Structures are given as structure tokens and as C-alpha cells.
């Protein structure tokens, strides 16, 4: 029979790491947006093409952000659920 164990501290650390990655991702996107902003302000055909690409880029960045948030939430909730189960199971031995 296999034994499943959880190290709640390590899982909490993973949640923190995921939060840090998400924050770094958002900061990198903000920095990139700042760096390319002068290009978006240009007039003409190139500016329109850039704005179209930028719109798609923002949409995809939003999707990545949502996936990261869902992953983080799932890991966090899974850890909470496992901790709750551990507490309930431990309590069963003391009755």
C-alpha cells in the first residue's frame, strides 16, 4: 500500500513561490509596456500594426495570469484541505 504524505510547510512555500513568480511576471510585463510605449505613440501604419499585436499580447498575458492565479489557488486550497483532513484523522485517534 502506498503512503501519501504532505509537507504543509513545503506546500506553503510553493504557494509563496507561485505568488512571487506571478508578481515578477506582472512587473516584467509592466516594464516591457513602459519600454515599448514610445513605439505605440508613433503615427502611421506601423503604429496600428503594433497596437493590434499589443492587444493580442495583453489578451494572452491575461490568460497566463488567470492560469497562474488558478494554479496558486488550487495548490493553496489543496494544502488547506489536506491539513484539515490530517487534523480530523488525528482527532479520530484520541476519541
N, CA, C and O atoms as CSV, one atom per row, in Angstrom:
chain,resi,resn,atom,element,x,y,z
A,1,UNK,N,N,0.846,-1.174,0.000
A,1,UNK,CA,C,0.000,0.000,0.000
A,1,UNK,C,C,0.890,1.236,0.000
A,1,UNK,O,O,1.873,1.302,0.738
A,2,UNK,N,N,0.552,2.184,-0.805
A,2,UNK,CA,C,1.309,3.431,-0.886
A,2,UNK,C,C,0.888,4.375,0.222
A,2,UNK,O,O,-0.261,4.385,0.661
A,3,UNK,N,N,1.838,5.155,0.653
A,3,UNK,CA,C,1.577,6.152,1.684
A,3,UNK,C,C,1.672,7.529,1.046
A,3,UNK,O,O,2.647,7.851,0.367
A,4,UNK,N,N,0.663,8.320,1.271
A,4,UNK,CA,C,0.662,9.697,0.781
A,4,UNK,C,C,0.963,10.598,1.963
A,4,UNK,O,O,0.277,10.553,2.984
A,5,UNK,N,N,1.982,11.404,1.817
A,5,UNK,CA,C,2.326,12.347,2.881
A,5,UNK,C,C,2.346,13.757,2.319
A,5,UNK,O,O,2.631,13.972,1.141
A,6,UNK,N,N,2.046,14.692,3.165
A,6,UNK,CA,C,2.067,16.104,2.807
A,6,UNK,C,C,3.019,16.820,3.747
A,6,UNK,O,O,2.990,16.607,4.959
A,7,UNK,N,N,3.853,17.661,3.183
A,7,UNK,CA,C,4.658,18.554,3.996
A,7,UNK,C,C,4.028,19.928,3.813
A,7,UNK,O,O,4.312,20.627,2.841
A,8,UNK,N,N,3.180,20.303,4.744
A,8,UNK,CA,C,2.403,21.530,4.595
A,8,UNK,C,C,3.288,22.766,4.505
A,8,UNK,O,O,2.951,23.716,3.798
A,9,UNK,N,N,4.406,22.767,5.207
A,9,UNK,CA,C,5.321,23.914,5.139
A,9,UNK,C,C,5.907,24.049,3.738
A,9,UNK,O,O,6.036,25.162,3.228
A,10,UNK,N,N,6.262,22.936,3.113
A,10,UNK,CA,C,6.792,22.992,1.751
A,10,UNK,C,C,5.720,23.438,0.763
A,10,UNK,O,O,6.003,24.183,-0.175
A,11,UNK,N,N,4.507,22.985,0.974
A,11,UNK,CA,C,3.418,23.398,0.084
A,11,UNK,C,C,3.134,24.884,0.266
A,11,UNK,O,O,2.895,25.590,-0.714
A,12,UNK,N,N,3.155,25.367,1.506
A,12,UNK,CA,C,3.005,26.810,1.741
A,12,UNK,C,C,4.125,27.585,1.057
A,12,UNK,O,O,3.888,28.654,0.493
A,13,UNK,N,N,5.343,27.049,1.103
A,13,UNK,CA,C,6.472,27.702,0.432
A,13,UNK,C,C,6.248,27.726,-1.078
A,13,UNK,O,O,6.594,28.703,-1.742
A,14,UNK,N,N,5.671,26.659,-1.621
A,14,UNK,CA,C,5.354,26.624,-3.048
A,14,UNK,C,C,4.334,27.699,-3.400
A,14,UNK,O,O,4.469,28.373,-4.421
A,15,UNK,N,N,3.320,27.861,-2.566
A,15,UNK,CA,C,2.317,28.907,-2.791
A,15,UNK,C,C,2.993,30.275,-2.807
A,15,UNK,O,O,2.687,31.111,-3.658
A,16,UNK,N,N,3.911,30.504,-1.868
A,16,UNK,CA,C,4.650,31.770,-1.844
A,16,UNK,C,C,5.481,31.947,-3.112
A,16,UNK,O,O,5.538,33.042,-3.670
A,17,UNK,N,N,6.123,30.871,-3.567
A,17,UNK,CA,C,6.913,30.945,-4.791
A,17,UNK,C,C,6.029,31.260,-5.993
A,17,UNK,O,O,6.397,32.067,-6.847
A,18,UNK,N,N,4.874,30.629,-6.055
A,18,UNK,CA,C,3.947,30.911,-7.156
A,18,UNK,C,C,3.502,32.367,-7.127
A,18,UNK,O,O,3.396,33.006,-8.174
A,19,UNK,N,N,3.242,32.891,-5.935
A,19,UNK,CA,C,2.893,34.311,-5.816
A,19,UNK,C,C,4.033,35.193,-6.295
A,19,UNK,O,O,3.808,36.178,-6.998
A,20,UNK,N,N,5.260,34.841,-5.915
A,20,UNK,CA,C,6.415,35.625,-6.346
A,20,UNK,C,C,6.588,35.588,-7.856
A,20,UNK,O,O,6.879,36.611,-8.475
A,21,UNK,N,N,6.410,34.412,-8.451
A,21,UNK,CA,C,6.515,34.295,-9.908
A,21,UNK,C,C,5.440,35.145,-10.581
A,21,UNK,O,O,5.719,35.839,-11.559
A,22,UNK,N,N,4.227,35.094,-10.068
A,22,UNK,CA,C,3.141,35.897,-10.641
A,22,UNK,C,C,3.448,37.383,-10.527
A,22,UNK,O,O,3.207,38.138,-11.469
A,23,UNK,N,N,3.976,37.808,-9.388
A,23,UNK,CA,C,4.327,39.221,-9.210
A,23,UNK,C,C,5.463,39.630,-10.138
A,23,UNK,O,O,5.430,40.719,-10.710
A,24,UNK,N,N,6.468,38.770,-10.295
A,24,UNK,CA,C,7.572,39.062,-11.207
A,24,UNK,C,C,7.074,39.134,-12.647
A,24,UNK,O,O,7.502,39.993,-13.419
A,25,UNK,N,N,6.181,38.240,-12.995
A,25,UNK,CA,C,5.582,38.227,-14.333
A,25,UNK,C,C,4.867,39.548,-14.604
A,25,UNK,O,O,5.054,40.163,-15.654
A,26,UNK,N,N,4.051,39.973,-13.648
A,26,UNK,CA,C,3.323,41.234,-13.805
A,26,UNK,C,C,4.287,42.415,-13.898
A,26,UNK,O,O,4.077,43.323,-14.702
A,27,UNK,N,N,5.341,42.409,-13.080
A,27,UNK,CA,C,6.309,43.503,-13.115
A,27,UNK,C,C,7.067,43.526,-14.437
A,27,UNK,O,O,7.311,44.595,-14.996
A,28,UNK,N,N,7.437,42.353,-14.936
A,28,UNK,CA,C,8.130,42.276,-16.222
A,28,UNK,C,C,7.246,42.799,-17.341
A,28,UNK,O,O,7.718,43.526,-18.216
A,29,UNK,N,N,5.971,42.439,-17.322
A,29,UNK,CA,C,5.046,42.950,-18.338
A,29,UNK,C,C,4.894,44.463,-18.237
A,29,UNK,O,O,4.841,45.153,-19.255
A,30,UNK,N,N,4.825,44.978,-17.013
A,30,UNK,CA,C,4.713,46.431,-16.826
A,30,UNK,C,C,5.970,47.134,-17.322
A,30,UNK,O,O,5.884,48.180,-17.965
A,31,UNK,N,N,7.137,46.566,-17.028
A,31,UNK,CA,C,8.394,47.151,-17.506
A,31,UNK,C,C,8.455,47.137,-19.024
A,31,UNK,O,O,8.856,48.120,-19.648
A,32,UNK,N,N,8.057,46.025,-19.611
A,32,UNK,CA,C,8.055,45.918,-21.067
A,32,UNK,C,C,7.092,46.921,-21.682
A,32,UNK,O,O,7.412,47.571,-22.677
A,33,UNK,N,N,5.923,47.044,-21.093
A,33,UNK,CA,C,4.939,48.015,-21.581
A,33,UNK,C,C,5.519,49.425,-21.538
A,33,UNK,O,O,5.348,50.205,-22.475
A,34,UNK,N,N,6.198,49.740,-20.459
A,34,UNK,CA,C,6.825,51.062,-20.322
A,34,UNK,C,C,7.890,51.270,-21.398
A,34,UNK,O,O,7.981,52.346,-21.989
A,35,UNK,N,N,8.692,50.235,-21.647
A,35,UNK,CA,C,9.784,50.350,-22.616
A,35,UNK,C,C,9.290,50.497,-24.048
A,35,UNK,O,O,9.922,51.181,-24.853
A,36,UNK,N,N,8.173,49.865,-24.373
A,36,UNK,CA,C,7.683,49.928,-25.755
A,36,UNK,C,C,6.627,51.007,-25.960
A,36,UNK,O,O,6.158,51.203,-27.081
A,37,UNK,N,N,6.248,51.705,-24.904
A,37,UNK,CA,C,5.221,52.747,-25.022
A,37,UNK,C,C,5.550,53.785,-26.090
A,37,UNK,O,O,4.645,54.198,-26.815
A,38,UNK,N,N,6.801,54.226,-26.222
A,38,UNK,CA,C,7.093,55.198,-27.283
A,38,UNK,C,C,6.770,54.674,-28.682
A,38,UNK,O,O,6.395,55.452,-29.559
A,39,UNK,N,N,6.908,53.380,-28.898
A,39,UNK,CA,C,6.569,52.808,-30.203
A,39,UNK,C,C,5.075,52.916,-30.478
A,39,UNK,O,O,4.659,53.157,-31.611
A,40,UNK,N,N,4.288,52.738,-29.452
A,40,UNK,CA,C,2.834,52.786,-29.611
A,40,UNK,C,C,2.352,54.184,-29.929
A,40,UNK,O,O,1.275,54.354,-30.502
A,41,UNK,N,N,3.125,55.180,-29.569
A,41,UNK,CA,C,2.726,56.564,-29.802
A,41,UNK,C,C,3.071,57.056,-31.196
A,41,UNK,O,O,2.680,58.161,-31.573
A,42,UNK,N,N,3.797,56.255,-31.972
A,42,UNK,CA,C,4.127,56.651,-33.339
A,42,UNK,C,C,2.865,56.670,-34.194
A,42,UNK,O,O,1.900,55.953,-33.927
A,43,UNK,N,N,2.895,57.483,-35.197
A,43,UNK,CA,C,1.770,57.598,-36.119
A,43,UNK,C,C,1.995,56.679,-37.314
A,43,UNK,O,O,3.121,56.267,-37.592
A,44,UNK,N,N,0.930,56.368,-38.002
A,44,UNK,CA,C,1.056,55.653,-39.258
A,44,UNK,C,C,0.703,54.188,-39.168
A,44,UNK,O,O,0.193,53.694,-38.162
A,45,UNK,N,N,0.999,53.512,-40.268
A,45,UNK,CA,C,0.629,52.112,-40.435
A,45,UNK,C,C,1.316,51.213,-39.409
A,45,UNK,O,O,0.700,50.278,-38.897
A,46,UNK,N,N,2.567,51.483,-39.109
A,46,UNK,CA,C,3.296,50.656,-38.146
A,46,UNK,C,C,2.678,50.739,-36.755
A,46,UNK,O,O,2.617,49.739,-36.040
A,47,UNK,N,N,2.219,51.927,-36.372
A,47,UNK,CA,C,1.613,52.092,-35.050
A,47,UNK,C,C,0.339,51.260,-34.942
A,47,UNK,O,O,0.089,50.632,-33.913
A,48,UNK,N,N,-0.453,51.255,-35.988
A,48,UNK,CA,C,-1.680,50.459,-35.985
A,48,UNK,C,C,-1.384,48.973,-35.892
A,48,UNK,O,O,-2.061,48.245,-35.166
A,49,UNK,N,N,-0.380,48.524,-36.623
A,49,UNK,CA,C,0.011,47.116,-36.575
A,49,UNK,C,C,0.520,46.757,-35.184
A,49,UNK,O,O,0.202,45.694,-34.650
A,50,UNK,N,N,1.310,47.651,-34.605
A,50,UNK,CA,C,1.830,47.401,-33.260
A,50,UNK,C,C,0.682,47.308,-32.260
A,50,UNK,O,O,0.668,46.413,-31.415
A,51,UNK,N,N,-0.267,48.215,-32.349
A,51,UNK,CA,C,-1.383,48.219,-31.401
A,51,UNK,C,C,-2.204,46.937,-31.494
A,51,UNK,O,O,-2.707,46.441,-30.486
A,52,UNK,N,N,-2.336,46.402,-32.705
A,52,UNK,CA,C,-3.062,45.139,-32.875
A,52,UNK,C,C,-2.302,43.989,-32.206
A,52,UNK,O,O,-2.898,43.155,-31.524
A,53,UNK,N,N,-0.992,43.955,-32.408
A,53,UNK,CA,C,-0.173,42.920,-31.767
A,53,UNK,C,C,-0.200,43.095,-30.253
A,53,UNK,O,O,-0.280,42.115,-29.513
A,54,UNK,N,N,-0.134,44.339,-29.794
A,54,UNK,CA,C,-0.154,44.615,-28.363
A,54,UNK,C,C,-1.465,44.142,-27.738
A,54,UNK,O,O,-1.468,43.613,-26.626
A,55,UNK,N,N,-2.566,44.327,-28.442
A,55,UNK,CA,C,-3.864,43.881,-27.937
A,55,UNK,C,C,-3.857,42.360,-27.738
A,55,UNK,O,O,-4.310,41.866,-26.706
A,56,UNK,N,N,-3.345,41.626,-28.721
A,56,UNK,CA,C,-3.269,40.165,-28.606
A,56,UNK,C,C,-2.333,39.758,-27.471
A,56,UNK,O,O,-2.602,38.813,-26.730
A,57,UNK,N,N,-1.236,40.487,-27.355
A,57,UNK,CA,C,-0.255,40.214,-26.309
A,57,UNK,C,C,-0.900,40.383,-24.929
A,57,UNK,O,O,-0.705,39.551,-24.044
A,58,UNK,N,N,-1.660,41.453,-24.753
A,58,UNK,CA,C,-2.333,41.686,-23.473
A,58,UNK,C,C,-3.371,40.595,-23.182
A,58,UNK,O,O,-3.514,40.154,-22.041
A,59,UNK,N,N,-4.080,40.172,-24.209
A,59,UNK,CA,C,-5.065,39.113,-24.015
A,59,UNK,C,C,-4.393,37.821,-23.558
A,59,UNK,O,O,-4.874,37.153,-22.642
A,60,UNK,N,N,-3.283,37.475,-24.201
A,60,UNK,CA,C,-2.560,36.262,-23.817
A,60,UNK,C,C,-1.934,36.399,-22.432
A,60,UNK,O,O,-1.895,35.434,-21.668
A,61,UNK,N,N,-1.447,37.585,-22.112
A,61,UNK,CA,C,-0.885,37.822,-20.777
A,61,UNK,C,C,-1.964,37.655,-19.716
A,61,UNK,O,O,-1.702,37.122,-18.637
A,62,UNK,N,N,-3.165,38.104,-20.016
A,62,UNK,CA,C,-4.283,37.933,-19.079
A,62,UNK,C,C,-4.605,36.454,-18.868
A,62,UNK,O,O,-4.897,36.028,-17.750
A,63,UNK,N,N,-4.551,35.680,-19.944
A,63,UNK,CA,C,-4.805,34.241,-19.837
A,63,UNK,C,C,-3.748,33.589,-18.943
A,63,UNK,O,O,-4.077,32.792,-18.065
A,64,UNK,N,N,-2.482,33.933,-19.171
A,64,UNK,CA,C,-1.407,33.371,-18.344
A,64,UNK,C,C,-1.608,33.766,-16.883
A,64,UNK,O,O,-1.437,32.942,-15.984
A,65,UNK,N,N,-1.968,35.018,-16.650
A,65,UNK,CA,C,-2.196,35.491,-15.284
A,65,UNK,C,C,-3.335,34.706,-14.625
A,65,UNK,O,O,-3.227,34.323,-13.460
A,66,UNK,N,N,-4.409,34.468,-15.352
A,66,UNK,CA,C,-5.537,33.708,-14.810
A,66,UNK,C,C,-5.137,32.270,-14.484
A,66,UNK,O,O,-5.534,31.726,-13.454
A,67,UNK,N,N,-4.352,31.662,-15.368
A,67,UNK,CA,C,-3.894,30.291,-15.129
A,67,UNK,C,C,-3.022,30.238,-13.879
A,67,UNK,O,O,-3.161,29.334,-13.055
A,68,UNK,N,N,-2.125,31.209,-13.745
A,68,UNK,CA,C,-1.255,31.242,-12.571
A,68,UNK,C,C,-2.068,31.430,-11.293
A,68,UNK,O,O,-1.781,30.802,-10.274
A,69,UNK,N,N,-3.073,32.285,-11.347
A,69,UNK,CA,C,-3.915,32.515,-10.169
A,69,UNK,C,C,-4.708,31.256,-9.819
A,69,UNK,O,O,-4.844,30.915,-8.644
A,70,UNK,N,N,-5.229,30.569,-10.832
A,70,UNK,CA,C,-5.977,29.333,-10.584
A,70,UNK,C,C,-5.073,28.246,-10.014
A,70,UNK,O,O,-5.462,27.530,-9.090
A,71,UNK,N,N,-3.876,28.125,-10.560
A,71,UNK,CA,C,-2.925,27.138,-10.060
A,71,UNK,C,C,-2.571,27.426,-8.611
A,71,UNK,O,O,-2.561,26.522,-7.774
A,72,UNK,N,N,-2.283,28.672,-8.321
A,72,UNK,CA,C,-1.938,29.066,-6.959
A,72,UNK,C,C,-3.099,28.776,-6.008
A,72,UNK,O,O,-2.898,28.241,-4.918
A,73,UNK,N,N,-4.298,29.130,-6.425
A,73,UNK,CA,C,-5.472,28.878,-5.592
A,73,UNK,C,C,-5.700,27.393,-5.354
A,73,UNK,O,O,-6.055,26.984,-4.249
A,74,UNK,N,N,-5.497,26.586,-6.393
A,74,UNK,CA,C,-5.698,25.143,-6.259
A,74,UNK,C,C,-4.669,24.525,-5.314
A,74,UNK,O,O,-5.010,23.676,-4.491
A,75,UNK,N,N,-3.419,24.947,-5.430
A,75,UNK,CA,C,-2.378,24.418,-4.543
A,75,UNK,C,C,-2.669,24.825,-3.104
A,75,UNK,O,O,-2.568,24.011,-2.186
A,76,UNK,N,N,-3.027,26.087,-2.916
A,76,UNK,CA,C,-3.321,26.584,-1.571
A,76,UNK,C,C,-4.522,25.850,-0.967
A,76,UNK,O,O,-4.468,25.405,0.179
A,77,UNK,N,N,-5.599,25.727,-1.739
A,77,UNK,CA,C,-6.798,25.056,-1.233
A,77,UNK,C,C,-6.530,23.584,-0.966
A,77,UNK,O,O,-7.013,23.034,0.023
A,78,UNK,N,N,-5.767,22.946,-1.837
A,78,UNK,CA,C,-5.414,21.548,-1.617
A,78,UNK,C,C,-4.641,21.356,-0.324
A,78,UNK,O,O,-4.854,20.383,0.399
A,79,UNK,N,N,-3.747,22.285,-0.041
A,79,UNK,CA,C,-2.984,22.213,1.204
A,79,UNK,C,C,-3.896,22.408,2.412
A,79,UNK,O,O,-3.766,21.701,3.411
A,80,UNK,N,N,-4.817,23.365,2.322
A,80,UNK,CA,C,-5.763,23.572,3.420
A,80,UNK,C,C,-6.629,22.337,3.644
A,80,UNK,O,O,-6.857,21.923,4.781
A,81,UNK,N,N,-7.108,21.756,2.551
A,81,UNK,CA,C,-7.948,20.555,2.658
A,81,UNK,C,C,-7.173,19.388,3.274
A,81,UNK,O,O,-7.695,18.663,4.121
A,82,UNK,N,N,-5.931,19.217,2.841
A,82,UNK,CA,C,-5.114,18.130,3.388
A,82,UNK,C,C,-4.835,18.354,4.870
A,82,UNK,O,O,-4.869,17.407,5.656
A,83,UNK,N,N,-4.561,19.586,5.254
A,83,UNK,CA,C,-4.311,19.890,6.672
A,83,UNK,C,C,-5.562,19.618,7.502
A,83,UNK,O,O,-5.480,19.084,8.608
A,84,UNK,N,N,-6.715,19.989,6.962
A,84,UNK,CA,C,-7.979,19.741,7.661
A,84,UNK,C,C,-8.216,18.234,7.824
A,84,UNK,O,O,-8.617,17.771,8.891
A,85,UNK,N,N,-7.967,17.491,6.769
A,85,UNK,CA,C,-8.115,16.037,6.833
A,85,UNK,C,C,-7.154,15.440,7.855
A,85,UNK,O,O,-7.527,14.558,8.629
A,86,UNK,N,N,-5.914,15.929,7.851
A,86,UNK,CA,C,-4.937,15.455,8.843
A,86,UNK,C,C,-5.434,15.699,10.263
A,86,UNK,O,O,-5.322,14.830,11.128
A,87,UNK,N,N,-5.980,16.881,10.493
A,87,UNK,CA,C,-6.477,17.214,11.833
A,87,UNK,C,C,-7.647,16.313,12.222
A,87,UNK,O,O,-7.715,15.825,13.350
A,88,UNK,N,N,-8.556,16.099,11.291
A,88,UNK,CA,C,-9.703,15.222,11.569
A,88,UNK,C,C,-9.254,13.794,11.853
A,88,UNK,O,O,-9.747,13.148,12.777
A,89,UNK,N,N,-8.316,13.312,11.049
A,89,UNK,CA,C,-7.826,11.949,11.244
A,89,UNK,C,C,-7.072,11.813,12.560
A,89,UNK,O,O,-7.202,10.801,13.249
A,90,UNK,N,N,-6.297,12.807,12.909
A,90,UNK,CA,C,-5.571,12.768,14.180
A,90,UNK,C,C,-6.548,12.781,15.347
A,90,UNK,O,O,-6.328,12.106,16.353
A,91,UNK,N,N,-7.613,13.538,15.215
A,91,UNK,CA,C,-8.623,13.599,16.265
A,91,UNK,C,C,-9.343,12.280,16.461
A,91,UNK,O,O,-9.798,11.976,17.564
A,92,UNK,N,N,-9.450,11.496,15.404
A,92,UNK,CA,C,-10.135,10.205,15.497
A,92,UNK,C,C,-9.379,9.243,16.405
A,92,UNK,O,O,-9.989,8.359,17.006
A,93,UNK,N,N,-8.089,9.396,16.514
A,93,UNK,CA,C,-7.281,8.503,17.350
A,93,UNK,C,C,-7.398,8.841,18.832
A,93,UNK,O,O,-7.088,8.014,19.690
A,94,UNK,N,N,-7.841,10.041,19.124
A,94,UNK,CA,C,-7.917,10.491,20.512
A,94,UNK,C,C,-9.302,10.293,21.119
A,94,UNK,O,O,-9.523,10.655,22.275
A,95,UNK,N,N,-10.211,9.741,20.381
A,95,UNK,CA,C,-11.574,9.585,20.897
A,95,UNK,C,C,-11.758,8.294,21.631
A,95,UNK,O,O,-12.851,8.015,22.125
